């Protein structure tokens, strides 16, 4: 070890290399002076240079999974080469188990998946949900769309509930969160993520574990020298797959087809050319259109900063961090800002006690138009796509709020560019999460833990509609004028948990662990909303602060709700010689969401495991290459209380301004009246899911090939359904415990270390999932439950739940080509009359409501009339299988990963085509594909003639498309600077990287993106309408450690 002595101070520089038992460099090992916080870390080559070390001191080298190495600094010597010795106990992969702490994976009996956090961070996703999409078997992540700040939905092993939430329970640093905004958990701060999937793992959470549990643990620091980590990311985003719209030529041709009188405004009704010749249709072949998609778009950008400091001594460790993100969306005036600060401190008190304190504050602000809000012509992207692409007589459409040349009888059309430029909408979430945990090792085998946490969340929605927006326009016919509203929801949640853990080994072969405990949780929510209209135009510059100058609305809502839950838990784990395992779990919950007689619920689970790889007959015969083998079986129950706080009670409410419930006292202006809005149900009880799970783990060649296969079957009974009531009762619906749903499936995960050399590593992670969902029973012996929240305008539901089928099936008529001339006969007046032997889609008795070129549908009941009786299932949004594959390469200082996701067999209901491949309205543009429609001159066109859809009141399979895809979701390339170079910049480690997201997608779907689902819930999956485009993103970043 070379020593450069400094005689006056007796300080030296220590240099060395740290390797593991295979001579592979150890990256990130802590090198520090024993008993102090001064130290450095090893770089990508395992090298370190430690300056200013006093002679005579002891330098410690530590790394997770290895025993500490210590050396006393002396005068002189050669360069230090340290070979760390594995710590057999520490090297075992550990999993954080609720109410039990870390447990070796080989000792688990439940279905628990650990997310590879380092791989997840390499994806550079804004939230961890986006990062784990396709990473874990059985976990489906629905991104919704590309709106900045939007949160994806996570589904674990299918939907259990028909009408209630199927979201998993999140447990962050021990705090259960049922509706978290996970932007408050930056991926850089996450230490581990465990996903609990079967009843053996989730039953400990009883009433809230039916949909699975995601356990997140954040960094808390470790002993050693202070570390400061800084990361900066800059990203560029662009929409990459726009719909092609009709050209000016095709647009004018359609207008003339719809209404020749109106269409003449583009021809002889338009000012002639400078040479006096009138405009012709062919002239529009050379007219440049207004590209409204381009007008509203911009280059998206995002700046992200993350800084953290950690370290500690034998007694105290700490971790502090701050994260900031500022995103400008790819649509004008949309964006997101996110601030997160956190502090974790762990303090040992004596030899037996420990205090852990955590605090986290997050604030997120989303701004701009909520693109996927609304249906039909009210949806924003419909306004963008349909706004006419040309103007006449010098009108500049980009500067006019309302189309001045719209048909007088038509719906007002507002400029989508001015809409988004002037939209003043803010969605602000503020959350403070704090906790304190006290651990007391009463005996070596007995540990008491008590904790208290407090979570305060405030959600604020500010909407201000100024005079240049559709909702705030002062143009004739707009009743509200300039208006605005503010809605504030405050939620306070307090949780206390107390557990006693007994863990002892007997005779070196019997392991017994027992956990008992109790928890109490209370949640209080307060909602306030105010609205004002007719705000003076002279004050609109004040924005939302001008509410006090407008006309206050009579209804301002104020709502206070609360719920509480108290629980008792018990779990016992026993294993014999780490080969035979037994687990039993019980949780008793009492919830205020049910009437007193039904508040209590008990949930049980049991599991067994056999590690046959440790049997002598295995080790003696195939032990040289067979490293791990185990079989797990589990069965148990979990609950769901995901209903409103007072669903079991009759409720009163105010009418929304309709005169029916208003009442006039003494002939004065009617005031809003209160009514009984819903009847209660005192017999409501827990929705319960019973789960069987079988898992096999196989490891080969020292686990360089590791395979996990699982089969599961979930049976959810006593569904909490907001069921339709008979009309004579007088109420539309009420919550009842009826219905039953089954999910069953198979999951496969394969992890391989393909090559492991000193300077080159290659690993592959693959997973695939198959889930089959089925409704076994519905309410009141119903066979079908329509999704009434999503219908054809004034028509039938687009989705249904049907006994014997998955929950959310697409519903409508089956197409059978187009009506042609041969299907008609000529009437005496020259009109077309459908032949008597041809199926009619018209409800007119004289069959005159159908014309050549209309869509023809299949007559399923043979009555030659298309009615509700002919509607059927037209699509299945549930995939046959989903999965992902990741390849990670490391070559010297370079690293690269390729991450693909895939889905096969799922259908998508592309409602964009329903509104923009039909030619419904004058002056509305259509998709370019609509040029191939039926016309007199093009009777072989693939699409129906203009306005033919106005005659139908149901959806059809024409809009149902195969949504299967294979996507390169992420490409990440990084380079870590050699230590000699990085230290020139006074840093211990520096990595620069480039990442690209959504580089390419192989799919047959005609829409913009096959992964979007704008009405993502159990009853309406796979629905695509007016989605914020999912962009292609390029990220440049640097990670620096000091």
LUMDOKE-792638 format. One record per residue (C-alpha): residue in one letter; y negated, x, z. Coordinates in steps of 0.001 Angstrom, whole numbers, padded with zeros to 6 digits, always signed. Example, Ala and Ser with C-alpha at 12.3 -4.5 7.8 and 13.67 -1.06 7.14 Angstrom:
BEGIN
a+004500+012300+007800s+001060+013670+007140
END
This chain:
BEGIN
x+000000+000000+000000x-003223+001676-001125x-005883+001650+001531x-009536+002473+000859x-010863+003272+004302x-014371+002572+005449x-014687+004968+008364x-017653+003402+010093x-016312-000138+010194x-012649+000706+009828x-012306-001975+007167x-009833-001682+004321x-008800-003529+001163x-005252-004811+000960x-003672-005380-002454x-000299-006814-003284x+001975-009152-005200x+003909-012088-003729x+007180-013196-005342x+009992-015571-004432x+013692-014888-004159x+014037-014887-007964x+011187-012385-008398x+008974-015177-009806x+005301-014815-008832x+004199-017243-006112x+000968-018972-007070x-001397-020156-004324x+000211-018415-001358x-002124-018040+001638x-002890-014444+002658x-004885-014336+005886x-005529-012384+009076x-003359-013741+011842x-005312-015821+014313x-008366-016228+012067x-009492-018279+009074x-010341-015290+006910x-008109-014889+003886x-007447-015261+000156x-004885-016884-002149x-002574-015429-004762x-003380-016032-008423x-001132-017106-011297x+000531-013690-011323x+001143-013767-007575x-001446-011011-007072x-004118-010849-004385x-006909-008517-003341x-008011-008934+000282x-011161-007014+001176x-012691-006368+004576x-009462-006266+006605x-009779-004430+009935x-007247-001672+010430x-004641-002634+013011x-004757-006343+012235x-001730-008343+011091x-001872-010010+007678x+000222-013170+007271x+001485-014493+003942x+002554-018149+003973x+003693-020646+001364x+005260-024087+001676x+009034-023892+001630x+009189-020213+002674x+009143-018306+005913x+005928-016552+006883x+005762-012841+006075x+003713-010573+008333x+002606-006970+007913x+000432-004773+010107x-002428-003070+008278x-002271+000681+008611x-004011+003658+007111x-002516+004385+003715x+000639+003310+001967x+001633+001956-001420x+000773-001357-003090x+002378-004162-001131x+005132-006184-002813x+006145-009151-000710x+009337-011085-001375x+009258-014381+000507x+012447-015639+002083x+013255-019337+001533x+013136-021581+004564x+016159-023797+003989x+014682-026585+006058x+011268-026452+004418x+012552-026050+000864x+014210-029426+000956x+012143-031910-000986x+010545-034224+001549x+009343-037790+001204x+006778-039509+003426x+008543-042517+004964x+006423-045246+006580x+006423-045139+010362x+008651-042111+010287x+006815-039245+008610x+008405-036737+006223x+012131-037040+005568x+014287-034802+003386x+014995-036564+000090x+018698-035846+000459x+018658-037946+003653x+017067-041040+002102x+019017-044282+001889x+016349-046422+000199x+014969-046393-003329x+011932-044159-002976x+010361-042271-005879x+007993-039366-005375x+005355-038936-008049x+004852-035371-009233x+001272-035061-008044x+000546-031809-009864x+001659-033309-013173x-000322-036437-012409x-003497-034441-011783x-003018-032595-015064x-003443-035909-016912x-007127-035991-015860x-007040-039763-015355x-009942-041544-013650x-007580-043381-011269x-004076-042530-010174x-002734-045824-011587x-003608-044676-015094x-001959-041347-014376x+001398-042761-013270x+001755-045162-016214x+005046-044241-017846x+005805-041631-015182x+008046-043652-012860x+011063-045733-013790x+010617-049387-012906x+006845-049172-012549x+004812-050910-015245x+001058-050261-015461x-001048-052735-017451x-004364-051154-018360x-006094-054446-019225x-008568-052818-021598x-010993-049888-021799x-013889-051284-019724x-015414-048450-017616x-014421-048852-013991x-011750-051434-014725x-008621-051305-012610x-005125-051570-014087x-002406-053801-012660x+000824-052310-011335x+004096-054201-011477x+007207-052868-009743x+010505-054182-011093x+009103-057324-012672x+007254-060392-011441x+008669-062165-008403x+006091-064923-008094x+005063-067499-010708x+001545-068386-009557x+000743-065824-006853x-000059-062115-007000x+002703-059688-007912x+000671-056615-006981x+002345-054099-004668x+001127-053284-001185x-000850-050035-001000x-000653-047903+002122x-003322-045197+002145x-003042-042684+004975x-001151-045287+006965x-003575-048163+006281x-002079-051164+004407x-004469-052389+001702x-003563-055545-000234x-006438-055514-002769x-007734-051960-002964x-010198-050499-005414x-008363-047262-005953x-011415-045567-007431x-012002-044731-003769x-008983-042415-003911x-009778-039565-006328x-006682-038003-007834x-007928-034559-006746x-007577-035608-003077x-004027-036957-003267x-001318-034931-001586x+001640-037226-002243x+002540-040623-003687x+005749-042407-002811x+006780-045654-004485x+009107-047843-002439x+011173-050160-004603x+014171-051649-002786x+014472-053723+000380x+015806-050836+002444x+012555-048970+001821x+010109-051894+001868x+011548-054157+004579x+009615-052148+007169x+006545-053920+005730x+008222-057316+005954x+005930-060095+004760x+004034-057900+002329x+006789-055729+000893x+008330-058076-001677x+006365-056624-004610x+007028-053011-003655x+004928-050532-001709x+002896-047535-002868x+002345-044981-000110x-000500-042534-000692x-001235-039552+001516x-004406-037560+001024x-004917-033855+001716x-005584-032978+005334x-005965-029216+005078x-003696-026409+006257x-004031-023359+008424x-005437-020276+006821x-008642-018969+005347x-011270-021464+004238x-010746-022610+000663x-013433-024092-001482x-012264-025807-004636x-014632-027003-007327x-013783-028902-010470x-015981-030109-013307x-014871-032323-016157x-016796-033444-019203x-015276-035986-021535x-016151-037508-024880x-014764-040899-025908x-014762-042857-029139x-013115-046058-030304x-010598-045134-032948x-009126-048337-034334x-011701-050960-035294x-010958-054209-037026x-011952-054210-040682x-014340-057073-041380x-015054-058990-044564x-017333-057267-047055x-020586-059007-048080x-018851-060118-051280x-015931-061745-049420x-018278-063211-046805x-020469-064968-049381x-017378-066145-051262x-016090-067745-048056x-019440-069446-047329x-019434-071045-050777x-015872-072151-050233x-016722-073762-046894x-019950-075433-048010x-021420-074872-051455x-024799-076237-050378x-025072-073801-047500x-023589-070953-049535x-026327-071366-052134x-028771-069652-049750x-027084-066401-050727x-027278-067119-054472x-029873-069214-056268x-031427-070245-052963x-032369-066628-052286x-035485-064901-053602x-034535-063420-056986x-034234-059733-057796x-037432-057858-058697x-036648-058417-062381x-036517-062172-061802x-032743-062587-062185x-031010-064732-059568x-028424-063397-057175x-024787-063738-058170x-021621-063353-056156x-020798-060068-057879x-024166-058628-056737x-022813-058570-053179x-020176-056020-054132x-022963-053426-053945x-024670-054710-050780x-024249-052630-047658x-023225-054793-044681x-024502-054620-041113x-021631-053025-039229x-022009-054798-035903x-019131-052846-034369x-021042-049686-035168x-024361-051145-033981x-023052-051840-030467x-021079-048596-030180x-021998-045188-028881x-020277-041919-028092x-018847-042357-024618x-019414-039550-022149x-018343-038819-018621x-019331-036170-016107x-017104-035638-013082x-017680-033291-010179x-015306-032601-007342x-015761-030171-004467x-013590-029708-001391x-013370-027353+001564x-010252-026896+003654x-008700-024499+006086x-008010-024131+009763x-006366-022325+012608x-003171-022873+014562x-004971-025608+016520x-007355-027201+014026x-007162-027959+010327x-009722-029751+008207x-010374-031081+004738x-013720-032309+003425x-014448-033421-000114x-017020-035092-002317x-016397-036595-005753x-018888-037957-008235x-018290-039528-011644x-020821-040867-014127x-019393-042601-017181x-021212-043959-020203x-018973-046411-022030x-018347-046600-025758x-020269-049899-025907x-024024-049715-025390x-025295-050328-021867x-021848-050254-020266x-020848-047647-017767x-019715-046722-014302x-020780-044489-011421x-018455-043570-008590x-019170-041677-005367x-016480-040730-002868x-016808-038648+000296x-013986-037966+002720x-013288-035959+005858x-009926-035322+007526x-009482-033376+010774x-006261-032596+012615x-006561-031237+016159x-003711-030065+018351x-004154-030841+022033x-001974-028520+024008x+001571-028058+022792x+002619-031700+022593x-000303-033784+021435x-002185-034135+018199x-005199-036135+017054x-005717-036960+013378x-009045-038416+012278x-009888-039569+008766x-012976-041061+007192x-013615-042084+003607x-016643-043698+002021x-016710-044816-001610x-019256-046590-003738x-018670-047712-007296x-021164-049341-009616x-020083-050888-012916x-022826-051931-015295x-023187-053877-018501x-021427-056613-020394x-017974-057611-019180x-016477-057678-022642x-013214-059540-022083x-014842-062366-020136x-014749-065805-021744x-012686-067601-024332x-013346-068847-027846x-016843-068335-029211x-018175-067366-025762x-016270-064049-025752x-018422-061043-026521x-016265-059293-029119x-015947-062582-030998x-019753-062598-031270x-019649-059014-032564x-016939-059586-035138x-018154-062983-036345x-021896-062312-036623x-022838-062453-040284x-023027-059048-041959x-025927-059731-044333x-029321-061423-044255x-031514-062926-046948x-035186-062944-047797x-036094-059908-045702x-034806-061124-042319x-033784-058220-040071x-030881-059661-038104x-030720-056686-035754x-034090-057667-034212x-033685-061439-034046x-032222-062909-030851x-030932-066028-032585x-029827-066184-036209x-032783-067877-037929x-030655-068934-040894x-027743-070481-039086x-026597-073931-040198x-028583-076631-038439x-025424-078420-037372x-023688-075255-036249x-023309-073585-032870x-026281-071300-032001x-025437-067689-032790x-026998-064912-030751x-027463-061292-031695x-024636-059260-030081x-026694-056047-030228x-029591-057515-028265x-027077-059122-025928x-025564-055853-024778x-028875-053958-024817x-030484-056508-022502x-027517-057352-020306x-028381-056679-016662x-025126-057000-014779x-024028-054848-011880x-020742-054947-010017x-021002-052811-006900x-018227-052034-004445x-018813-050148-001204x-015951-049258+001094x-015746-047401+004390x-012245-046552+005589x-011774-044817+008941x-008775-044162+011135x-007714-042255+014211x-004108-041415+015005x-002770-039957+018235x+000669-038310+018344x+002373-037401+021611x+005662-035527+021674x+006842-036880+025001x+010118-035012+024635x+011490-032832+021916x+013337-035883+020609x+010807-038582+021488x+007424-039116+019835x+004812-041777+020495x+002185-042602+017858x-000724-044969+018115x-003413-045508+015540x-006396-047689+014874x-008139-048109+011566x-011192-049960+010372x-011932-050813+006759x-015194-052374+005670x-015604-053490+002057x-018633-055009+000397x-018555-056325-003152x-021834-057291-004767x-022306-058925-008156x-025831-059056-009591x-026361-060919-012863x-029819-061267-014368x-030288-063009-017705x-033648-062161-019219x-035334-063860-022159x-033564-061647-024695x-030082-062762-023723x-028174-065878-024689x-027875-067137-021108x-031554-066494-020321x-033127-067423-023612x-036305-069516-023485x-035628-070883-026965x-035561-074689-027360x-032424-076267-025988x-031776-073630-023320x-032072-075416-019968x-031889-072617-017403x-034419-070269-018923x-034583-066840-017335x-032107-066898-014462x-030077-064746-012125x-027551-064799-009321x-026280-062578-006544x-022876-062868-004908x-021933-060719-001919x-018486-060577-000319x-018063-058631+002911x-014629-057948+004334x-013816-056251+007637x-010270-055299+008464x-008990-053870+011757x-005453-052561+012205x-003674-051207+015260x-000189-049717+015040x+002031-048338+017796x+005413-046716+017250x+007984-044839+019278x+010284-042498+017337x+013521-041105+018724x+015166-038343+016687x+018063-036298+017995x+021021-034340+016682x+024294-034517+018670x+027059-031917+018444x+025330-030544+015368x+026837-033250+013153x+025475-036575+014422x+021856-037396+013515x+020241-040466+015019x+016680-041619+014392x+015291-044844+015847x+011824-046325+015353x+010387-049260+017272x+006840-050488+017107x+004290-053229+016914x+001251-053762+014713x-001737-056104+014771x-004118-056688+011885x-007121-058975+011449x-009218-059590+008359x-012567-061396+008209x-014365-062168+004930x-017846-063512+004437x-019096-064747+001057x-022670-065574+000129x-024054-066584-003246x-027512-067570-004443x-028853-068498-007864x-032256-069204-009355x-033341-070543-012756x-036656-070934-014606x-037922-067522-013496x-041384-066922-015018x-041276-064685-018079x-044126-062666-016568x-041740-061608-013780x-038595-060812-015707x-039469-057120-015485x-038475-057330-011801x-034908-058136-012726x-032677-059505-009975x-035485-059062-007443x-037349-061934-009156x-034941-064578-007840x-037512-065630-005265x-039905-066702-008037x-037443-069032-009761x-036147-072494-009045x-033515-072202-006352x-030333-074077-007112x-029251-076793-004746x-025873-075164-004171x-025866-071810-002479x-022412-071001-001174x-021656-069555+002221x-018033-069081+003138x-016319-067443+006089x-012558-066879+006111x-010199-064926+008298x-006545-064193+008677x-004415-062221+011102x-000878-060902+011237x+001162-059529+014118x+004420-057667+013614x+007284-055984+015406x+009370-053343+013646x+012724-051701+014220x+014568-049127+012142x+017596-046982+012846x+018988-044169+010723x+022299-042475+011416x+024100-039797+009448x+027294-037911+010075x+027244-034293+008960x+024623-035215+006334x+027346-036835+004277x+027599-040425+005538x+024452-042444+006206x+023654-045846+007709x+020224-047506+007889x+019200-050798+009430x+015659-052186+009329x+014100-055305+010817x+010558-056591+010847x+009276-059779+012459x+005914-061038+011208x+003617-063779+012383x+000898-064823+009930x-002069-067123+010463x-001797-068276+006830x+000911-070738+007846x+001051-073595+010312x+002092-072711+013841x+005730-073770+013441x+006204-071623+010316x+004142-068536+011109x+007078-066404+012114x+009321-064676+009623x+012065-062107+010071x+013104-059687+007351x+016194-057477+007455x+017762-054754+005372x+020744-052468+005545x+021779-049432+003516x+024650-046955+003264x+024857-043616+001516x+027647-041181+000722x+026809-037606-000292x+030120-036796-001949x+028859-033452-003233x+029391-032065+000277x+033010-033117+000391x+035413-030183+000323x+037384-031560-002615x+034161-031499-004645x+032818-028145-003451x+036147-026417-003925x+036663-027668-007477x+033309-028155-009176x+030866-026901-006570x+029858-023915-008728x+028011-026161-011153x+027825-029529-009386x+025020-029250-006839x+024227-032802-005751x+026015-036127-005827x+025408-039255-003795x+025883-043005-003915x+023517-045480-002205x+023949-049207-001626x+021332-051438+000019x+020624-055119+000565x+017804-056864+002359x+014932-059310+002384x+011173-058970+002133x+008373-061517+002176x+005197-062589+000455x+002333-064446+002119x-000058-064013-000804x-001860-067343-000593x-005276-068394+000635x-006152-068256+004294x-006038-072038+004746x-003672-073286+002049x-001656-075217+004639x-004724-077254+005689x-006584-080048+003879x-009828-078650+002496x-013235-080065+001723x-015590-078885-000964x-018781-079706-002791x-018949-081020-006306x-020355-078626-008868x-023335-080769-009737x-021578-083650-011462x-023009-087068-010641x-019633-088440-009652x-019777-086932-006164x-023567-086945-005750x-025119-089604-003570x-028605-091045-003343x-030064-091903+000048x-032961-094406+000066x-033261-094212-003718x-034139-090530-003542x-032875-087835-005909x-029080-087619-005552x-027837-084875-003291x-024532-083067-003552x-021717-084738-001711x-018650-083301+000008x-015152-084430-000847x-011603-083691+000244x-010748-081270-002553x-007098-080586-001712x-004409-081802+000633x-002670-079405+002955x+000978-078668+003506x+001938-077862+007084x+005485-077022+005967x+004472-073964+003945x+006465-070842+004805x+007130-067354+003559x+008185-066635+000010x+011265-064428+000401x+012844-061908-001959x+016453-060774-001472x+017251-057447-003149x+020479-055614-003873x+020166-052003-005018x+022735-049422-006099x+021712-045844-006842x+023523-042707-007875x+022036-039201-007822x+023662-036363-009712x+022488-032751-009764x+023911-029941-011855x+023412-026182-011929x+021395-025901-008744x+019656-029177-009631x+018202-027797-012845x+019560-031015-014317x+018967-033982-012041x+019881-037541-012928x+019086-040720-010993x+020517-044070-012089x+019756-047365-010348x+020796-050981-010717x+018965-053745-008867x+018943-057494-008546x+016103-059401-006893x+016297-063094-006041x+012996-064651-004929x+013276-068026-003208x+010860-070577-001736x+008184-069573-004243x+004639-070319-003141x+003575-072421-006122x+000393-074404-006574x+002449-077306-007874x+001188-080257-009914x+001311-083508-007957x+002093-087020-009251x-001041-088810-010448x-000735-091647-007896x-001335-089192-005022x-004910-088650-006143x-004906-084857-006043x-004140-082509-008875x-002046-079899-007072x-000971-078488-003724x+000916-075433-002493x+004606-075930-001942x+007680-073769-001339x+009613-074550-004493x+011113-072592-007296x+013196-069485-007682x+012912-066333-009804x+015392-063555-010567x+014763-059979-011679x+017548-057573-012448x+017606-054308-014273x+018622-050725-014721x+016571-047547-014336x+017315-044016-015397x+015415-040823-014568x+016311-037381-015860x+014588-034161-014804x+015562-030854-016334x+014501-027243-016002x+015212-026166-019565x+014103-022587-019181x+012938-020566-016202x+011818-017016-016787x+009297-014822-015087x+006651-015530-017707x+007973-018688-019337x+008984-022051-017876x+009843-025289-019630x+010638-028538-017835x+011259-032079-019051x+010933-035370-017177x+012284-038542-018770x+012542-042098-017496x+013501-045452-018964x+013609-048927-017414x+015271-052197-018387x+014177-055351-016542x+015264-058928-017139x+013217-061687-015565x+014391-065295-015314x+013044-068508-013783x+015901-070212-011931x+014036-073266-010638x+010568-074853-010637x+008779-077606-008766x+009980-081205-008543x+012964-080500-010797x+010591-079498-013574x+012057-077492-016411x+008670-076314-017737x+005419-075231-016062x+002524-074796-018545x-000109-072123-017924x-003046-074526-017817x-005535-071687-017424x-004976-070628-021037x-004939-073268-023731x-005847-073843-027339x-009319-075464-027173x-008637-079141-026332x-004988-078549-026959x-001683-077251-025631x-001023-074361-023273x-000296-071013-024917x+002196-069916-022241x+004867-071626-020187x+007331-070829-017451x+010669-072390-018342x+013877-072538-016356x+016362-070076-017801x+013612-067947-019404x+011186-065233-018191x+008064-066444-016360x+005385-066018-019041x+006712-067063-022443x+004449-067685-025431x+004462-071321-026453x+003584-073158-029641x+004835-074196-033062x+006996-072219-035465x+005337-071688-038844x+007115-072600-042064x+004846-071277-044787x+001891-073140-046319x+001679-076562-047900x+001714-076261-051681x+000811-078732-054431x+004418-079792-054865x+004374-081195-051293x+001823-083853-052326x+001280-086729-054669x-002039-087836-056094x-003561-091047-054757x-005274-093599-056922x-008605-092185-055776x-007559-088678-056763x-006908-087558-053173x-003894-085546-052126x-001344-087544-050120x+001574-085810-048427x+004952-086913-049722x+006958-089108-047349x+009835-086626-047147x+007605-083673-046167x+006809-082810-042553x+003221-083613-041579x+001141-081658-039087x-001432-084469-039052x-001552-087209-036474x-003026-089595-039049x-000677-092441-039851x-001703-092395-043511x-000790-088687-043756x-004114-087956-045408x-005140-085333-042860x-003151-082554-044556x-004117-080676-047712x-002616-077972-049902x-003038-074575-048237x-002738-075894-044681x-000281-074232-042319x+003138-075851-042320x+005198-075994-039103x+008881-076508-038418x+009904-080005-037416x+012368-079366-034601x+013211-082993-033771x+013421-084216-037365x+010859-087031-037174x+008726-085573-040013x+005788-085334-037627x+004603-082263-035710x+003907-083269-032107x+004299-081791-028638x+008031-082396-029001x+008190-079720-031686x+006571-077005-029621x+008872-074270-028387x+008982-070671-027222x+007427-068495-029920x+007340-065066-028275x+008485-062965-025341x+005898-060562-023885x+008481-058817-021719x+009712-055513-023176x+013373-054730-023620x+012646-051332-022126x+009736-049049-021221x+009483-045418-020249x+007946-042026-020691x+008742-038395-021351x+006841-035298-020262x+007360-031744-021423x+005603-029012-019448x+005361-025389-020595x+004039-022304-018808x+003677-019020-020667x+001991-016157-018828x-001415-017585-017890x-001194-020544-020252x+000107-023997-019401x+000614-027030-021612x+001997-030523-021160x+002799-033334-023585x+003179-036840-022186x+004541-039711-024277x+004901-043335-023199x+006801-046064-025000x+007583-049751-024903x+010034-051655-027072x+010699-055323-027717x+007568-056899-026226x+005489-059437-028138x+001692-059696-028130x-000294-062880-028686x-003152-061661-030871x-005692-064447-030358x-008337-062438-032169x-006581-063531-035355x-006576-067161-034241x-010378-067206-034283x-011017-064708-037086x-008340-065457-039663x-009089-069150-040002x-012544-069625-041575x-013458-072226-038991x-017257-072134-039022x-020104-071595-041405x-021967-068289-041184x-019135-066679-039192x-017607-063508-040525x-013840-063035-040522x-011372-060172-040537x-010941-058539-043947x-007325-059741-043963x-008587-063298-044419x-009503-062509-048019x-005829-063130-048779x-005989-066836-047929x-004887-069875-049907x-007464-071015-052422x-007299-073001-055627x-007418-069693-057460x-005007-067962-055071x-002279-070499-054177x+000049-067629-053206x-002286-066384-050473x-000554-065475-047211x-003061-067131-044863x-004059-070806-044581x-007061-072200-046393x-010421-072269-044670x-010896-074718-041793x-007271-075795-041833x-006805-074723-038182x-009276-077360-036995x-006506-079864-037552x-004075-078355-035035x-004047-078408-031250x-001410-075772-030539x-000726-072123-031001x+001813-070766-033431x+004002-067757-034021x+001604-066601-036768x-000413-064836-034058x+002620-063380-032280x+003282-059749-033174x+005693-057043-032144x+003901-054885-029557x+006402-052007-029470x+004807-048568-029500x+005225-044853-028942x+002061-043117-027760x+001061-039535-027133x-000860-040496-024041x-001903-037044-022962x-002015-033494-024244x-003169-030920-021723x-003707-027193-022347x-004926-024822-019650x-005552-021148-019125x-005826-019380-015780x-007963-016258-015828x-006357-013030-014601x-007425-012139-011070x-009266-009069-012325x-011428-011275-014520x-011946-014162-012097x-013045-011831-009319x-015827-010607-011541x-017201-014113-011097x-016645-013856-007308x-013870-016446-007293x-010221-016151-006307x-008865-018382-009041x-010279-019996-012183x-008574-022293-014658x-010138-023821-017740x-008488-026642-019617x-008662-029076-022469x-007099-032522-022373x-006826-035261-024994x-005851-038863-024271x-004469-041461-026681x-004193-038954-029513x-001950-041135-031636x+000101-044311-031402x+003030-045356-033567x+003130-049158-033672x+003384-052103-036009x+000787-054097-034068x-002230-055057-036181x-004622-055252-033229x-006723-052455-031825x-004329-051369-029092x-000806-052518-028142x-001277-051688-024444x-004116-054120-023680x-003561-057381-021832x-006803-059200-021147x-005256-062039-019105x-002810-059902-017222x-000856-061973-014739x+002693-063240-014427x+002050-066412-016431x+000022-064965-019337x+001128-061395-020115x+000622-059776-023501x-002548-061706-024330x-005104-059896-026506x-008530-061395-027019x-011980-059794-027011x-010768-056618-025318x-013053-053702-024577x-011689-051033-026960x-009392-048422-025420x-010941-045126-026542x-009571-041788-027619x-010862-039254-025102x-011308-035480-025146x-011826-033711-021820x-013077-030206-021096x-012876-028906-017552x-012806-026013-015152x-011135-025601-011755x-012495-022880-009499x-011270-021717-006100x-013296-019561-003734
END
